[in-house]
Amino acid sequence: MFSSDFKCEIKIFFSLLLNEDNLPMVFHCSAGKDRTGIFAALFLFALGVSRNDIINDYMETNNRANIKKLSGKVGQQFNLKTPIDKSIPDKSTKVFELFFMVKSHWIEIFLQEIDKTFGSIDFFLKEEIKVDIEKLKGIYLNNKDRFLT
């Protein structure tokens, strides 16, 4: 789960966040549940957000994205004129809905795996990824006015 390539991607992500020349910055993806969701969770954790709030934020993907509409559009892009399974007329849309939705246990399993492998998320960020947590908090929590103008 924590290959050196994946840890390298996390290091790059945090190095971008810690470089004030990159600000303001936006990071995103189409669904928000895979690497982007994980990166957002780690960023929020580094800023001191509670685990429960991080999970709730991750779950917002289901509330913010119109999953049915998005799934239908993707199905059209793949020219799915007939359902994947003819016995269930809307199954092609259901398949894509699973692609775009999130479940809380997905992010919970990721966070638990960090705890199990590294002892804590804090240790993982500070010792494995080498994130300067205080600098990160200084940039994003102590300079709120910079982001509101």
Secondary structure, DSSP 8 states (H G I E B T S, - for coil): ---HHHHHHHHHHHHHHH-GGG-S-----SSSSSHHHHHHHHHHHHTT--HHHHHHHHHHHHHHS-HHHHHHHHHHHTT--S-SSTTSTTHHHHHHHHHH---HHHHHHHHHHHHHHHS-HHHIIIIIS---HHHHHHHHTS-HHHHH-
